[in-house]
Amino acid sequence: MKLKVLTPAILGSFAILVVASPSWSQGISNTQLPSENLKTDISSNIHIAQTKQSRRYRGDFSQFLLKLGQRETGQANPPYNIENRLGFIGKYQFGEALLIDLKYYQAQRYYNGGSNGVDKNYWRGSWTGKNGINSKADFLRNKNQVQERAIREAFKSKWSTITQQLSIKNYLGRSVGGVPITCSGILAAAHLRGEYGVINLLGSGTVSRDEFGTSILQYLKEFQGYDTPYCR
């Protein structure tokens, strides 16, 4: 997983925010993602406009999770015992901040994008024992299917926060930056940039990127059209 955006107050220094123009609600966005020349493209590319909801069915929730694991690890058969150079771990690349939120882990200082001076997930805190997980090693070997449990817990929590802040039914069937808004796309985007990354994208047109430069719009696009437990 990439950076989890918890609140605007602790948004990581790596995030690149692009605020939509005043013409946000006018017209239909084109079908391409915003180019790197965001200053010139923003008025034409970051509109939310009424479009036909994408009807292409990509797969069920298990296929969505497989696709997410493949994207996060870069491997066709995503392993559980994997760690990237910023210390994100597991099939879905969990960070310290998310596992603190899910009550698997606790730490006084942890990685939140670098704004607090911590430059990666060091995992120097302690594990709570939730679901039998008492160490990073337990988590990495997927003891008690913890990674599959944790990703579902994360989605449930993120979806709850998003739907408390936004009326999702008003966004489904529309598009942002030329990308159809679907439930599965929202979940993936929240995994990349956190629930507030999605809220800011849909609510005000703020486009953020993770530490590696991946746009929230890219995940919204890549993961559209899968079945989820949320929009039935």
ZADO-683435 format. One record per residue: residue number from 1; z, y, x of N, C-alpha, C in turn. Coordinates in pm, 1 decimal, always signed. Each point is the difference from the previous one (the first is absolute). Last residue first. Example, Ala and Ser with C-alpha at 12.3 -4.5 7.8 and 13.67 -1.06 7.14 Angstrom:
BEGIN
resi_n_Z_n_Y_n_X_ca_Z_ca_Y_ca_X_c_Z_c_Y_c_X
2_+708.0_-225.0_+1285.0_+6.0_+119.0_+82.0_+73.0_+109.0_-77.0
1_-7.0_-572.0_+29.0_+0.0_+119.0_-89.0_+0.0_+120.0_+90.0
END
This chain:
BEGIN
resi_n_Z_n_Y_n_X_ca_Z_ca_Y_ca_X_c_Z_c_Y_c_X
232_-407.3_-262.6_-2442.4_-58.7_-113.7_-72.2_-43.3_+45.0_-138.6
231_+212.9_+176.6_+490.7_-92.6_+50.8_-101.8_-68.9_-117.5_-66.8
230_+340.6_-107.8_+316.9_+41.7_+128.6_-55.7_-90.7_+51.7_-110.4
229_-16.7_-399.6_+315.5_+96.8_-20.0_-108.6_+29.5_+127.4_-78.8
228_-487.4_-85.9_+229.5_+137.1_+20.2_+46.0_+95.3_-27.2_-115.8
227_-562.7_-61.3_+185.4_+101.8_-13.2_-103.3_+137.4_+20.8_+62.9
226_-439.5_+236.8_+211.7_+73.1_-126.3_-4.2_+98.0_+0.7_-117.5
225_-298.0_+378.9_+137.0_-55.5_-105.3_-83.3_+67.8_-135.0_+1.6
224_+13.5_+362.6_+419.4_-20.3_+21.6_-143.0_-42.1_-129.3_-68.7
223_+100.4_+110.2_+483.6_+79.6_-93.3_-79.9_-13.4_+22.8_-150.2
222_-227.6_+263.8_+347.3_-11.6_-139.4_+43.0_+66.6_-98.4_-95.6
221_+33.3_+482.7_-71.7_-134.9_-53.6_-18.6_-6.8_-149.8_+29.7
220_+400.9_+236.0_+72.5_-28.2_+9.7_-143.5_-135.6_-62.5_-31.0
219_+119.5_+46.0_+447.9_+68.7_-112.9_-64.0_-21.5_+1.3_-150.7
218_-178.8_+357.2_+243.3_-64.6_-123.1_+44.4_+64.6_-121.9_-64.8
217_+179.2_+436.5_-62.0_-116.5_-26.4_-84.2_-69.9_-130.2_+39.1
216_+358.4_+172.5_+257.5_+49.8_-62.4_-122.4_-115.4_-33.4_-94.3
215_-98.1_+30.5_+527.2_+23.1_+84.8_-116.5_+53.9_-81.1_-116.8
214_+38.8_-70.2_+553.7_-53.6_-59.2_-122.7_+38.0_+84.4_-120.3
213_+125.9_+57.1_+483.0_-107.5_+79.3_-58.0_-60.6_-55.2_-127.1
212_+389.1_-149.3_+271.6_-125.8_-43.4_+60.7_-120.8_+71.9_-59.5
211_+450.6_+68.9_-156.1_+2.4_+28.9_+143.1_-130.1_-34.8_+70.7
210_-51.7_+96.4_-519.9_+107.3_-62.0_+76.1_-14.0_+31.3_+148.4
209_-151.1_+323.7_-423.2_-47.3_-109.5_+84.5_+118.1_-59.2_+76.0
208_-117.6_+320.2_-485.6_+72.5_-23.2_+124.8_-57.9_-119.7_+73.2
207_-107.3_+393.3_-415.8_-46.7_-121.0_+67.5_+75.9_-15.3_+131.6
206_+57.9_+270.5_-499.0_+36.9_-3.3_+140.6_-37.9_-134.2_+61.8
205_-35.5_+179.4_-472.3_-117.5_-15.9_+84.7_+29.3_-2.3_+147.8
204_+304.0_+22.9_-400.7_-46.5_+127.9_+53.6_-119.6_-11.9_+93.4
203_+202.4_-372.2_-262.4_+55.1_+118.9_-63.7_-59.0_+130.4_+49.0
202_-116.9_-437.2_+179.2_-42.3_+10.5_-139.2_+46.1_+129.6_-64.5
201_+124.5_-80.3_+453.3_-145.1_-13.7_-11.9_-44.9_+23.3_-143.4
200_+462.1_-10.4_+95.7_-62.2_+123.0_+48.6_-152.1_-4.9_-9.8
199_+242.3_-386.4_-116.5_+34.8_+107.7_-93.5_-66.4_+130.6_+42.1
198_-39.0_-366.1_+291.9_-81.4_-17.5_-120.7_+26.5_+111.9_-99.1
197_+263.1_-5.4_+383.2_-138.0_+23.3_+40.6_-94.5_-12.1_-117.7
196_+448.6_-113.1_-53.7_-22.7_+144.2_-9.0_-137.3_+39.4_+53.7
195_+140.0_-454.3_+20.6_-16.9_+41.7_-138.6_-26.0_+149.2_-12.8
194_-152.3_-246.3_+452.5_+121.7_+17.6_-77.4_-26.9_+51.4_-139.6
193_-327.4_-125.8_+349.2_+56.1_+134.0_+14.6_+123.5_+26.1_-85.3
192_-231.5_-440.9_+36.0_-41.5_+72.6_+120.1_+80.4_+127.2_+20.7
191_+66.9_-255.5_-389.1_+41.9_-80.8_+114.9_-33.7_+72.3_+130.1
190_-147.9_+183.7_-402.1_+144.0_+20.5_+15.3_+54.8_-81.4_+116.8
189_-448.3_-59.7_-117.2_+16.7_+135.3_+53.7_+147.3_+31.0_+23.2
188_-106.9_-403.6_-213.5_-37.4_-4.1_+141.5_+18.5_+136.2_+66.0
187_+75.5_-29.3_-464.8_+99.6_-78.3_+73.2_-30.3_-1.4_+149.5
186_-314.1_+204.0_-286.6_+122.5_+79.2_+9.5_+105.5_-74.0_+81.1
185_-395.0_-226.9_-103.1_-24.0_+103.0_+100.1_+121.9_+86.9_+21.8
184_+9.0_-317.6_-343.2_+9.4_-65.3_+130.4_-26.1_+98.6_+113.5
183_-43.3_+156.7_-446.6_+137.9_-38.5_+30.7_+12.2_-60.6_+139.2
182_-393.9_+346.4_-69.4_+39.2_-125.2_-64.4_+143.2_-33.1_+39.6
181_-411.0_+407.0_+33.0_+144.3_-22.3_+4.6_+32.9_-125.1_-80.1
180_-468.4_+163.8_+278.7_+63.5_-31.6_-127.9_+148.4_-30.1_+18.5
179_-290.6_+325.5_+323.1_+56.2_-134.8_-4.7_+64.1_-25.1_-136.2
178_-192.9_+420.7_+172.9_-105.9_-96.5_-23.4_+48.1_-143.0_-12.3
177_+300.5_+371.9_+52.1_-82.6_-10.8_+119.3_-111.6_-100.4_-13.1
176_+296.4_-77.2_-373.3_+42.6_+103.7_+93.0_-79.5_-20.0_+128.2
175_-27.4_-151.8_-569.2_-21.4_-21.4_+142.9_+56.8_+115.3_+79.2
174_+74.5_-288.6_-507.4_-51.2_+122.4_+61.2_-22.0_-28.7_+148.2
173_+190.1_-320.6_-289.4_-129.0_+30.6_-59.0_-58.0_+131.0_+48.1
172_+514.1_-29.3_+25.7_-85.5_-118.7_+1.4_-130.0_+29.7_-73.4
171_+345.4_+324.7_+0.4_-79.4_-3.2_+122.7_-92.4_-121.1_+7.8
170_+325.2_+93.9_-352.2_-84.9_+118.8_+4.6_-91.9_+1.5_+122.2
169_+332.4_-336.0_-71.8_-111.4_-20.4_-93.9_-93.8_+120.2_-2.7
168_+410.4_+4.5_+254.5_-111.6_-68.3_+64.0_-119.3_-17.3_-93.1
167_+391.0_+360.1_+38.8_-45.9_-85.4_-108.9_-128.4_-68.0_+47.0
166_+412.1_+176.0_+330.7_-133.2_+23.4_-55.8_-24.7_-92.2_-118.8
165_+421.1_+1.9_+232.8_-48.9_+133.2_+35.2_-132.3_+34.8_-67.8
164_+213.9_-426.0_-46.9_+100.2_+97.2_-43.3_-48.6_+142.8_+21.6
163_-256.5_-363.4_+152.7_-12.4_+15.1_-145.7_+109.2_+88.3_-59.0
162_+2.1_-97.4_+469.9_-125.5_+67.2_-35.1_-8.1_+26.3_-149.3
161_+366.5_-253.3_+163.2_+8.3_+140.9_+39.7_-124.8_+76.7_-41.9
160_+3.3_-465.2_-73.8_+100.1_+65.5_-84.1_+9.1_+148.8_+32.1
159_-271.7_-271.7_+271.5_-61.2_+21.2_-130.3_+96.2_+73.0_-93.9
158_+162.4_-130.6_+422.0_-96.2_+109.4_+11.5_-63.5_+31.6_-135.2
157_+294.1_-371.1_+24.3_+71.0_+125.6_+22.9_-95.9_+118.9_+4.1
156_-184.2_-432.2_-32.0_+75.2_+30.0_-122.1_+71.2_+134.0_+12.2
155_-221.7_-169.1_+380.2_-94.2_+46.1_-101.9_+72.2_+38.1_-129.0
154_+259.3_-190.7_+343.3_-49.1_+132.3_+38.5_-95.3_+55.7_-104.4
153_+156.4_-439.6_-47.2_+108.1_+94.6_-25.9_-45.6_+142.3_+30.7
152_-292.8_-341.5_+111.8_+6.7_+14.1_-145.8_+111.0_+96.0_-41.0
151_-43.3_-111.2_+452.2_-114.9_+81.7_-39.8_-1.0_+20.5_-150.3
150_+338.8_-277.1_+185.3_+18.4_+141.4_+31.7_-119.1_+84.9_-43.0
149_-8.4_-478.1_-45.2_+96.6_+61.4_-91.1_+5.6_+151.1_+21.1
148_-259.4_-246.4_+294.8_-64.4_+1.7_-131.4_+93.6_+58.6_-105.8
147_+169.4_-58.5_+430.8_-103.7_+103.2_+2.9_-73.9_+8.5_-132.7
146_+341.9_-334.2_+67.8_+51.2_+136.4_-14.5_-110.3_+104.8_-1.6
145_+61.3_-516.2_-11.2_-114.7_+75.0_-53.1_+32.2_+149.0_-14.5
144_+295.2_-315.3_+218.8_+17.1_+11.6_-145.9_-111.0_+82.2_-65.5
143_-35.9_+69.4_+493.2_+105.0_-85.6_-54.8_+16.6_+27.9_-149.1
142_-327.9_+160.1_+361.7_-14.7_-5.5_-145.6_+98.9_-97.9_-63.8
141_-51.2_+158.3_+465.8_-41.1_-138.1_-30.2_-5.8_-24.3_-150.1
140_+128.0_+427.3_+162.2_-131.9_-30.0_+55.9_-43.5_-144.6_-24.3
139_+436.1_+150.1_-131.8_-103.1_+67.7_-78.6_-139.0_-39.8_+48.6
138_+371.7_-157.6_+238.4_-3.9_-60.8_-133.4_-114.0_+58.6_-82.0
137_+85.8_+199.0_+412.8_-64.1_-130.9_+16.9_-10.1_-74.0_-133.0
136_+236.9_+404.7_+22.4_-144.1_+24.6_+3.8_-75.5_-132.1_+13.4
135_+478.5_-41.5_-220.4_-57.5_+47.8_+125.6_-148.7_+28.3_-17.5
134_+286.3_-182.2_-344.5_+103.2_+57.0_+86.0_-53.5_+54.0_+132.0
133_-120.5_-186.9_-536.3_-64.2_+56.3_+118.7_+103.6_+75.1_+83.1
132_+41.4_-224.9_-450.5_+20.1_-85.6_+117.0_-60.7_+51.4_+128.4
131_+7.7_+235.1_-429.9_-89.8_-116.3_-7.1_+5.7_-86.6_+125.8
130_+248.9_+419.7_+105.1_-65.7_-16.7_-129.4_-101.4_-114.0_+6.9
129_+277.8_+188.4_+363.2_+17.4_-135.6_-49.9_-63.9_-23.9_-135.5
128_+0.4_+402.6_+308.1_+105.4_-8.9_-101.4_+29.1_-141.5_-47.0
127_-163.9_+226.9_+493.3_-55.8_-60.8_-120.3_+111.9_-31.6_-96.8
126_-49.5_+400.6_+406.5_+50.5_-132.7_-36.3_-61.5_-45.6_-131.8
125_-196.7_+344.8_+412.7_+105.8_-3.0_-99.6_+45.2_-142.5_-27.3
124_-367.9_+148.6_+283.2_+128.7_-2.5_+69.8_+118.5_-1.8_-96.3
123_-528.1_+16.2_-13.8_+81.9_-106.3_-58.9_+131.6_-17.7_+75.5
122_-401.1_+311.7_+52.3_+64.4_-74.0_+108.2_+86.6_-115.4_-50.6
121_-438.6_+328.0_-150.7_+102.5_-87.5_-57.0_+60.5_-83.0_+113.3
120_-195.0_+482.3_+126.5_-50.5_-127.5_-51.2_+114.8_-75.1_-67.6
119_+60.0_+439.6_+193.5_-145.9_-8.2_+9.9_-60.3_-133.4_-43.3
118_+431.5_+367.2_-91.0_-18.8_-143.6_+23.3_-149.7_-28.9_-6.9
117_+177.7_+435.8_-91.4_+4.2_-30.4_+142.3_-11.5_-146.9_+33.9
116_-36.6_+219.1_-438.2_+139.9_-1.2_+43.3_+14.8_-37.0_+147.3
115_-424.5_+12.7_-227.3_+58.1_+132.7_-19.5_+145.6_+7.6_+45.1
114_-312.3_-394.2_-10.4_+18.1_+75.1_+122.7_+68.6_+133.2_-14.8
113_-94.8_-376.6_-315.7_-122.9_+71.2_+29.4_+10.6_+87.0_+123.0
112_+357.8_-264.6_-154.5_-48.3_+55.6_-126.7_-127.6_+80.5_+20.3
111_+379.2_-379.6_+250.5_-130.3_+65.2_+2.4_-39.6_+49.2_-138.4
110_+520.4_-30.7_+154.7_-110.8_-92.0_-23.5_-129.8_+79.2_-5.2
109_+583.5_+11.4_+60.6_-124.7_+63.4_+42.9_-111.9_-102.3_-11.3
108_+404.7_-133.0_-168.2_+28.2_+142.8_+0.5_-124.9_+79.1_+37.8
107_-1.9_-488.3_-253.7_-0.6_+63.2_+132.0_+31.6_+147.8_-15.2
106_-92.3_-525.0_-274.2_+68.9_+129.0_+2.7_+3.8_+53.2_+143.1
105_-247.5_-397.5_-374.3_+23.8_+50.4_+134.6_+74.8_+132.1_-10.2
104_-153.4_-242.6_-380.2_-0.7_-111.9_+93.9_+56.4_+41.4_+135.9
103_-91.0_+269.4_-421.3_+135.1_-50.7_+30.2_+0.6_-130.5_+79.3
102_-360.4_+320.0_-153.3_+10.6_-127.4_-70.8_+130.2_-73.1_+29.6
101_-102.8_+414.0_+215.8_-8.3_+24.6_-144.4_+22.4_-127.7_-80.7
100_-34.9_-42.2_+463.0_+125.7_+67.7_-34.4_+3.7_+25.8_-150.1
99_-392.6_-165.4_+172.1_+99.6_-106.4_-10.0_+140.6_+55.2_-18.2
98_-358.7_+306.2_+57.4_-19.1_-77.2_-122.6_+106.6_-107.6_-14.4
97_-1.8_+260.1_+396.8_+32.5_+82.0_-116.8_-12.1_-79.0_-129.9
96_-129.6_-197.2_+423.4_+144.3_+11.4_-21.1_+33.1_+73.0_-130.0
95_-471.8_-236.1_+1.2_+70.7_+86.6_+91.9_+147.6_+5.9_-32.6
94_-446.6_-367.4_-80.7_+117.4_+71.3_-49.6_+59.2_+86.4_+110.5
93_-437.8_-296.3_-78.0_+35.2_+109.3_+90.5_+110.5_+88.8_-58.0
92_-198.8_-423.3_-171.9_-30.2_+125.8_-67.9_+42.9_+121.7_+81.5
91_+60.7_-445.3_+167.8_-130.2_-8.8_-65.8_-41.1_+131.9_-62.5
90_+368.8_+44.9_+386.3_-30.6_-92.6_-107.0_-139.8_+11.7_-56.9
89_+257.6_+422.7_+247.3_+8.4_-144.6_+14.3_-47.5_-75.9_-123.6
88_-0.1_+492.1_+330.8_-10.2_-49.4_-137.5_-17.4_-151.6_+6.4
87_+26.9_+298.2_+392.3_+114.3_-77.5_-44.8_-1.8_-39.6_-145.9
86_-335.0_+229.7_+286.1_+100.9_+92.0_-52.0_+119.3_-74.1_-60.0
85_-376.5_-233.6_+177.4_+53.9_+80.6_+109.2_+99.4_+105.5_-45.0
84_-48.8_-452.8_-290.7_-97.2_+88.4_+63.9_+68.2_+92.9_+99.7
83_+93.9_-526.2_-195.8_+57.0_+134.6_+14.0_-103.1_+88.7_+68.3
82_+91.7_-529.5_-260.3_-87.5_+93.6_+70.1_+64.8_+137.9_+0.7
81_+52.8_-480.5_-244.0_+67.2_+33.1_+125.2_-89.4_+88.9_+85.4
80_-153.1_-167.0_-416.4_+125.8_+68.3_-30.5_+66.5_+50.5_+127.7
79_-550.0_-66.8_-77.2_+124.7_-66.4_+37.3_+121.9_+80.8_-44.3
78_-534.8_-45.0_-193.2_+105.4_+88.7_+49.2_+130.9_-72.4_+29.2
77_-521.5_-112.1_-5.1_+115.1_-77.8_-45.9_+125.2_+72.6_+47.3
76_-385.2_+218.5_+97.4_-45.1_-65.9_-122.3_+109.5_-85.9_-61.9
75_+99.6_+448.1_+296.6_-30.5_-141.5_+18.1_-35.0_-64.9_-133.1
74_+174.9_+456.1_+100.7_-130.1_-12.1_+63.1_-42.3_-143.6_+22.8
73_+405.9_+212.5_-218.1_+9.4_-71.6_+127.6_-131.7_-6.8_+75.7
72_+37.8_+225.3_-427.6_+113.1_+46.3_+80.0_+4.3_-65.9_+137.9
71_-327.8_-129.0_-324.3_-21.9_+139.4_+41.9_+109.4_+46.0_+95.0
70_+39.3_-425.3_-196.8_-112.8_+1.8_+93.1_-23.3_+140.2_+54.5
69_+322.1_-53.1_-338.0_+45.3_-58.3_+125.6_-109.2_-1.4_+105.6
68_-116.3_+139.7_-431.0_+88.6_+97.7_+62.6_+50.8_-51.7_+133.8
67_-257.4_-289.4_-262.8_-83.5_+108.9_+51.4_+85.5_+104.0_+72.4
66_+226.2_-342.2_-224.3_-70.6_-53.7_+116.1_-84.6_+108.0_+65.2
65_+211.4_+108.4_-401.2_+96.6_-9.0_+109.2_-63.6_-57.0_+126.3
64_-263.8_+18.0_-390.5_+32.4_+135.8_+43.9_+94.4_-4.2_+120.1
63_-89.1_-398.0_-217.7_-114.7_+39.3_+82.2_+16.7_+142.6_+52.5
62_+319.1_-162.6_-298.6_+12.2_-74.3_+125.5_-115.4_+33.4_+94.0
61_-4.0_+179.7_-436.3_+99.8_+65.3_+84.1_+17.2_-72.6_+133.3
60_-477.3_-56.8_-224.7_+134.0_+5.9_-57.4_+98.7_+57.9_+101.2
59_-532.5_+143.1_-8.6_+82.7_-118.4_+18.8_+136.8_+17.5_-62.4
58_-398.4_+299.5_-29.5_+0.8_-44.1_+138.9_+79.5_-128.2_+21.6
57_-296.8_+281.4_-401.2_+120.8_-78.3_+21.4_-5.1_-59.6_+139.4
56_-232.2_+447.9_-247.2_-21.2_-111.3_+91.6_+132.5_-70.6_+27.2
55_-87.7_+405.9_-265.7_+17.0_-126.0_-71.4_-14.8_-120.6_+92.6
54_+146.0_+558.8_+25.8_-72.9_-109.4_+63.5_+30.7_-131.6_-69.5
53_+22.2_+466.1_-265.7_+83.8_-85.4_+82.7_-83.6_-113.2_+58.7
52_-213.9_+475.7_-129.7_+23.0_-132.3_-56.8_+83.2_-82.7_+96.5
51_+71.6_+522.5_+7.8_-110.1_-91.9_+26.1_+31.0_-131.2_-67.9
50_+193.3_+542.0_+68.0_-8.6_-112.2_-92.0_-124.6_-82.0_+30.9
49_+259.6_+274.2_+386.2_-91.1_+22.4_-111.0_-5.8_-123.2_-86.0
48_+246.8_+278.8_+444.9_+21.1_-112.0_-91.7_-87.4_+29.1_-119.6
47_-87.2_+173.9_+518.7_+23.2_+25.2_-141.9_+45.6_-128.8_-66.5
46_-145.1_+107.5_+475.9_+137.6_-31.4_-36.9_+29.2_+46.2_-141.9
45_-431.3_+66.0_+235.5_+38.7_-140.0_+13.8_+138.8_-35.1_-50.4
44_-227.7_+444.6_+17.6_-90.6_-91.5_-68.8_+50.0_-143.2_-2.9
43_+239.5_+359.3_+212.4_-23.9_+44.1_-137.0_-91.1_-94.5_-76.2
42_+107.6_-77.5_+467.9_+110.1_-23.3_-92.5_-30.4_+39.1_-143.2
41_-267.7_+22.0_+432.6_-28.2_-98.2_-104.2_+102.7_-3.7_-111.8
40_+16.5_+284.4_+398.5_-120.7_+33.7_-74.8_-23.0_-93.2_-117.3
39_+377.2_-64.8_+280.8_+3.4_+139.2_-42.8_-120.5_+33.9_-85.0
38_+51.3_-425.3_+216.4_+68.2_+13.3_-127.9_-0.5_+143.7_-50.6
37_-258.7_-315.9_+337.9_-3.1_+144.5_-15.8_+63.2_+34.5_-134.3
36_-51.7_-448.7_+116.1_+101.3_+56.8_+88.0_+1.7_+152.0_-8.8
35_-162.9_-244.6_-436.4_-35.8_-12.5_+140.6_+110.5_+60.3_+85.0
34_+65.4_-230.4_-494.0_-13.7_+126.4_+71.1_-35.6_-24.3_+145.9
33_-160.2_-372.3_-333.3_+129.3_+50.8_+41.9_-21.4_+131.7_+73.0
32_-360.5_-138.9_-367.5_+41.5_-26.4_+136.9_+142.0_+49.3_+22.4
31_-269.1_+49.3_-407.9_+41.8_-138.9_+18.2_+44.6_-32.2_+141.5
30_+55.1_+487.2_-272.4_-108.9_-88.2_+38.5_+54.0_-136.6_+38.4
29_+241.2_+306.5_-377.8_-12.9_-10.6_+144.4_-116.9_-90.4_+34.4
28_+43.9_+311.0_-440.6_+14.9_-138.2_+41.9_-21.4_-6.6_+149.8
27_+186.6_+442.5_-309.6_-112.5_-81.9_+42.1_+35.3_-141.1_+39.6
26_+396.6_+348.5_+1.8_-135.2_+27.2_-46.8_-97.4_-105.1_+51.3
25_+490.3_+67.9_+88.9_-28.3_-71.7_-124.6_-142.8_+17.4_-49.0
24_+169.3_+205.8_+423.3_+39.5_-141.3_-10.0_-51.5_-70.0_-123.7
23_-33.1_+461.2_+223.7_-96.3_-55.3_-95.4_+22.4_-147.4_-25.4
22_+252.1_+268.2_+317.3_+34.6_+36.5_-137.3_-94.3_-59.4_-102.1
21_+51.9_-273.4_+455.4_-35.0_+135.7_-34.2_+39.9_+31.3_-142.0
20_+261.4_-369.0_+311.9_-121.8_+20.8_-77.0_-20.3_+145.7_-34.6
19_+248.5_-198.4_+442.3_+30.2_+44.4_-134.7_-127.5_+34.2_-73.3
18_+174.5_-328.8_+420.3_-111.6_+83.8_-39.1_+20.6_+38.4_-144.3
17_+290.2_-219.3_+454.5_-9.1_+30.7_-141.1_-114.5_+95.1_-26.6
16_+193.6_-379.5_+369.5_-91.6_+112.5_-7.9_-23.2_+27.5_-146.0
15_+402.0_-266.7_+314.6_-77.7_+15.6_-123.0_-87.1_+122.8_+7.5
14_+326.8_-142.7_+335.2_-136.5_-47.6_+16.6_-86.2_+27.3_-120.3
13_+472.9_+90.2_+34.0_-80.3_+102.5_+64.4_-143.3_-42.5_+20.6
12_+312.2_-182.8_-413.9_-20.1_-12.9_+143.1_-91.5_+106.2_+57.0
11_+332.4_+46.4_-427.3_-138.3_-37.9_+26.3_-26.0_+2.7_+148.7
10_+407.6_+95.2_-278.2_-3.8_-79.5_+121.2_-139.7_-49.7_+31.0
9_+100.4_+285.4_-376.0_+89.2_+52.0_+101.6_-8.5_-78.5_+129.7
8_-236.9_-116.9_-409.8_-64.1_+106.3_+76.3_+85.9_+48.6_+115.5
7_+80.0_-496.5_-133.6_+7.8_+124.2_-75.3_-71.6_+106.1_+80.9
6_-76.9_-455.4_+112.9_+114.1_-11.0_-89.4_+14.2_+121.7_-89.3
5_-403.7_-275.9_+265.0_+40.9_+136.4_-27.1_+112.5_-5.4_-101.3
4_-187.2_-363.1_+376.6_+46.2_+14.5_-137.4_+48.5_+142.2_-19.3
3_-365.8_-227.4_+368.2_+113.5_+85.7_-31.5_+31.6_+4.0_-147.1
2_-268.0_-423.5_+123.3_+2.0_+126.5_+69.4_+118.8_+81.4_-49.3
1_-61.2_-551.5_+24.9_+0.0_+118.7_-82.5_+0.0_+123.2_+85.6
END
